[in-house]
């Protein structure tokens, strides 16, 4: 009986391949969506873990919205004796002015050594080194366009004037796609002091970045600082917690895409059910002949269930290949707004999950029209 089922399933598949083209496409597209989203999520999580230090530009960060007290600064100075390097970064919103107009900007002041991890990209490449040589500034290209700036022009911020020396391309610790008040302008911490913008009541975010020596645990330092810091408004975090808004956004994005993939597979399942039902209507005479020569309902069910399973398996494999190919196209599309580099890597679990869901959908949605064979529904319709 097994040989009969196999031969009949193969014979029916060869003779009716064109009837199952829609079936094949529905399953392939649904599985491609699932595999593609799962692979994207896995590659994204891997990239975040790989670039975690770059996303913070440090091992440990202390963040506060007001200057540290003298007691807190003394605690930080004691870290120097343990081989822990530290720099301070200040961020605030300010107004940049040129003779032709003004523009609201996001001002960022850094110290030599920034960033500890990752790379700040600028044009020219040595622009960051010249930032600390005097009253110099780097700015995003958007500011150049809005204020008609050129390299060498003077930019007034607060009470100080800065010479524009280069275009800021990318900061490793800035979340892409985040809400922005204006173009970024980068100056030195020494230059910030000359602007007169940091006053009591000013809305300034102070970030103290720490680079730990080998062998020192970032979690241990975080716990130590959180327990000993007198100022409870200081938030201490490690590189493993870097860019929480970015992580939350990407997690929600992958959940949304996963839901879209699941819906695509469910819609594909409806297509499977309609294809199988239409095919079985065309096979009424064949089923009647098989029953007339002694084939049981269970044997006929196994024939068409085997056929459906094989076609579903082929559709799942094609969808898995499409989902993997989708990963090749993603990195170039996302490079403009992603702060991390995505790499194309395959993982077994997304393929197993996608193919498994595809096969389960195939069987579940095809089973109802196929069970009508076993129940005798087709026989009653034939006799009527």
C-alpha positions in Angstrom: 0.0 0.0 0.0 2.9 2.3 0.7 4.3 1.8 -2.8 0.8 2.5 -4.2 0.5 5.8 -2.2 4.0 6.9 -3.3 3.4 6.1 -7.0 0.0 7.8 -7.1 1.3 10.9 -5.2 4.2 11.2 -7.7 1.9 10.6 -10.7 -0.7 13.2 -9.5 2.0 15.8 -8.8 3.6 15.4 -12.3 0.3 15.7 -14.0 -1.1 18.6 -12.0 2.0 20.8 -11.3 0.4 23.9 -13.0 -2.6 23.6 -10.6 -0.2 24.0 -7.6 1.8 27.0 -8.8 -0.3 29.3 -6.6 0.0 26.9 -3.7 3.8 26.8 -4.1 4.1 30.6 -4.3 1.9 31.2 -1.2 4.0 28.9 1.0 7.3 30.2 -0.5 6.5 33.8 0.2 5.2 33.1 3.7 8.3 31.1 4.7 10.6 33.6 3.1 9.1 36.3 5.3 9.5 34.3 8.4 13.1 33.2 7.7 14.1 36.6 6.5 12.8 38.3 9.7 14.3 35.7 12.0 17.7 35.9 10.3 17.5 39.7 10.4 16.8 39.7 14.1 19.6 37.2 14.8 22.1 39.2 12.7 21.0 42.4 14.4 21.4 41.0 17.9 24.8 39.7 17.0 25.9 43.0 15.6 24.7 44.9 18.7 26.6 42.5 20.9 29.7 42.9 18.7 29.5 46.7 18.6 28.2 47.3 22.1 31.3 49.1 23.3 31.3 51.3 20.2 27.7 52.2 20.8 28.7 53.7 24.2 32.3 54.6 23.2 33.3 53.3 26.6 33.1 50.3 29.0 31.1 52.2 31.7 29.2 55.4 31.5 28.1 57.8 34.3 25.3 60.1 33.0 23.9 63.1 34.8 22.1 66.3 34.0 24.0 68.5 36.4 27.7 68.9 37.3 29.1 66.4 39.7 29.7 67.5 43.3 33.2 67.8 44.6 32.7 64.5 46.5 31.6 62.7 43.4 34.6 64.1 41.5 36.9 62.8 44.2 35.4 59.3 43.7 36.2 59.5 40.0 39.7 60.7 40.6 40.4 57.7 42.7 39.7 55.5 39.7 42.8 56.9 38.0 45.0 54.9 40.4 43.4 51.7 39.2 44.3 52.2 35.6 40.8 53.3 34.6 40.9 56.0 31.8 38.1 58.5 31.8 37.0 61.4 29.7 34.0 63.8 30.0 31.5 64.5 27.2 28.9 67.3 27.5 25.8 67.6 25.3 23.3 70.5 25.0 21.2 72.4 22.6 22.6 75.8 21.5 22.2 78.4 18.8 24.9 78.7 16.1 25.2 82.0 14.3 26.9 83.3 11.2 26.4 86.7 9.5 23.8 85.3 7.2 21.6 83.6 9.9 21.2 81.4 12.9 20.5 77.7 13.4 19.5 75.6 16.4 22.2 72.9 16.9 23.0 69.9 19.1 26.3 70.9 20.7 28.7 68.1 21.8 31.9 68.9 23.7 34.6 66.2 24.0 38.0 65.7 25.5 41.1 64.2 23.9 40.9 60.5 23.8 37.3 60.4 22.6 36.0 57.9 21.6 37.5 55.0 23.6 35.9 52.5 21.2 34.6 52.9 17.7 35.6 55.5 15.2 34.4 59.0 14.6 34.3 59.6 10.9 35.0 63.1 9.6 36.1 64.8 6.4 39.1 65.4 6.4 40.0 62.3 8.4 42.4 64.2 10.8 39.7 66.8 11.6 39.2 65.3 15.1 42.9 65.8 16.0 42.8 69.4 15.0 39.7 70.0 17.1 41.8 70.3 20.3 44.4 72.6 18.7 42.3 75.7 19.1 38.8 77.1 18.8 37.8 74.7 16.1 34.5 72.9 15.3 33.2 70.1 13.3 29.6 70.1 12.0 27.2 67.9 10.1 26.7 68.6 6.4 23.1 69.7 7.1 24.4 72.8 8.9 26.7 73.6 6.0 23.7 73.6 3.6 21.4 75.6 5.9 24.0 78.3 6.8 26.0 78.2 3.6 29.1 77.3 5.5 32.5 76.4 4.0 35.6 75.0 5.6 37.5 77.9 7.2 34.4 80.0 8.0 33.7 81.3 11.5 30.8 80.0 13.6 29.6 81.8 16.7 28.3 79.7 19.6 27.4 81.5 22.7 30.1 84.1 23.5 32.8 82.3 21.5 33.7 82.0 17.9 34.9 78.7 16.3 36.6 78.0 13.1 34.8 75.4 11.0 37.5 72.8 10.1 35.6 69.7 8.9 32.4 67.8 8.2 31.2 65.4 10.8 30.1 62.1 9.2 29.4 59.7 12.0 29.6 59.4 15.7 29.9 55.8 17.2 27.8 56.7 20.3 25.0 58.5 18.6 21.8 56.6 18.0 20.7 56.8 14.4 17.2 57.9 13.7 16.8 59.4 17.1 14.8 62.7 17.6 17.1 65.6 16.9 16.8 69.3 17.6 19.2 70.2 14.9 22.5 69.4 13.2 25.4 68.2 15.4 28.3 70.5 16.1 31.4 69.0 17.8 33.8 71.2 19.8 36.3 70.6 22.6 35.4 70.7 26.3 37.9 73.6 26.7 36.0 75.4 23.9 32.7 74.8 25.6 33.9 76.7 28.7 34.6 79.8 26.6 31.0 79.9 25.3 29.4 80.8 28.6 26.6 78.4 27.9 27.1 76.2 30.9 25.4 78.1 33.8 23.4 77.1 36.8 20.0 75.8 35.5 21.4 75.0 32.0 20.1 71.8 30.5 23.3 70.0 29.9 23.8 66.2 29.8 27.2 65.2 31.3 28.6 61.8 30.3 31.7 60.5 32.1 33.1 57.7 30.0 35.4 55.0 31.6 37.7 52.6 29.8 38.6 49.7 32.0 41.9 47.8 32.0 41.9 44.1 31.0 40.7 41.8 33.7 38.4 44.4 35.4 34.7 43.6 35.1 32.4 46.3 33.9 29.5 44.9 35.9 31.7 45.0 39.1 32.7 48.6 38.5 29.1 49.5 37.8 27.9 47.9 41.0 30.7 49.6 43.0 30.0 53.1 41.6 26.2 52.7 42.0 26.7 51.8 45.6 29.2 54.5 46.5 28.1 57.4 44.4 26.5 60.1 46.7 24.5 61.7 43.9 21.5 59.5 43.2 20.7 61.4 40.0 23.8 59.9 38.4 22.9 56.9 36.2 25.7 54.3 35.9 25.5 51.8 33.0 27.8 49.4 31.1 28.3 48.9 27.4 25.9 45.9 27.7 23.1 48.5 28.3 24.3 50.9 25.6 21.7 52.7 23.5 18.5 51.5 25.2 16.3 53.5 22.9 18.0 52.0 19.9 17.7 48.5 21.3 14.0 49.0 22.1 13.3 50.4 18.7 15.0 47.5 17.0 13.3 45.0 19.2 9.9 46.5 18.4 10.8 46.5 14.7 11.7 42.8 14.6 8.5 42.0 16.5 6.5 44.0 14.0 8.2 42.3 11.1 7.8 38.9 12.7 4.0 39.6 12.9 4.0 40.7 9.3 5.8 37.4 8.4 3.3 35.3 10.4 0.4 37.1 8.7 1.9 36.5 5.3 2.2 32.8 6.2 -1.4 32.6 7.3 -2.6 34.3 4.1 -0.4 31.8 2.3 -2.2 29.0 4.2 -5.6 30.3 2.9 -4.1 30.1 -0.6 -3.1 26.5 0.1 -6.6 25.6 1.2 -8.2 27.1 -1.9 -5.7 25.5 -4.2 -6.2 22.0 -2.6 -10.0 22.4 -2.7 -10.0 23.5 -6.4 -7.6 20.6 -7.2 -9.8 18.0 -5.4 -12.9 19.2 -7.3 -11.1 18.4 -10.5 -10.2 14.9 -9.2 -13.7 13.7 -8.4 -13.7 11.3 -11.3 -10.2 9.9 -10.3 -11.3 9.5 -6.7 -14.5 7.7 -7.9 -12.5 5.3 -10.1 -10.0 4.6 -7.3 -12.9 3.8 -4.9 -14.6 1.6 -7.6 -11.5 -0.6 -7.9 -11.2 -1.0 -4.1 -9.1 1.8 -2.8 -10.1 2.9 0.7 -10.7 6.4 1.9 -7.6 6.3 4.1 -5.4 5.3 1.1 -6.8 8.1 -1.0 -6.3 10.5 1.9 -2.6 9.4 2.2 -2.1 9.9 -1.6 -3.1 13.5 -1.6 -1.7 14.3 1.8 1.7 13.0 0.6 1.4 15.1 -2.5 0.5 18.2 -0.5 3.3 17.6 2.0 5.9 17.2 -0.8 4.8 20.3 -2.6 4.7 22.2 0.7 8.3 21.0 1.5 9.5 22.3 -1.9 7.8 25.6 -1.3 9.3 25.9 2.2 12.8 25.2 0.8 12.3 27.8 -1.9 11.1 30.3 0.7 14.1 29.6 3.0 16.4 30.4 0.1 14.5 33.6 -0.6 14.7 34.6 3.0 18.4 34.1 3.1 18.9 36.1 -0.1 16.9 38.9 1.5 19.7 39.3 4.1 22.2 40.0 1.3 20.2 43.0 0.2 19.5 44.4 3.7 23.0 45.8 4.8 23.3 48.2 1.9 19.8 49.5 2.4 20.2 50.0 6.2 23.8 51.3 6.2 22.6 55.0 5.9 20.7 55.0 9.2 22.1 52.1 11.2 24.9 53.0 13.7 26.3 49.5 13.4 27.4 47.3 10.5 25.2 44.3 9.7 27.0 41.2 8.5 25.3 38.5 6.5 25.5 35.3 8.5 23.3 32.2 8.4 21.9 30.5 11.5 20.2 27.2 11.7 17.3 28.1 14.1 15.6 30.6 11.8 15.6 28.0 8.9 14.2 25.3 11.2 11.5 27.6 12.6 10.5 28.9 9.2 10.4 25.5 7.4 8.6 23.9 10.4 6.0 26.7 10.5 5.6 26.4 6.7 5.0 22.6 6.8 2.6 22.9 9.7 0.6 25.6 7.9 0.6 23.4 4.7 -0.8 20.4 6.6 -3.3 22.3 8.7 -4.8 24.3 5.9 -4.8 21.4 3.4 -6.2 18.9 5.9 -9.8 20.1 5.8 -10.5 19.7 2.1 -8.5 16.4 2.2 -10.5 15.0 5.1 -13.6 15.5 3.0 -12.3 12.6 0.9 -12.1 10.4 4.0 -15.5 11.4 5.2 -17.2 10.5 2.0 -18.3 14.0 1.2 -17.0 13.7 -2.4 -18.7 10.4 -2.9 -22.1 11.8 -2.0 -21.5 14.8 -4.3 -20.5 12.4 -7.1 -23.6 10.3 -6.7 -25.9 13.3 -6.6 
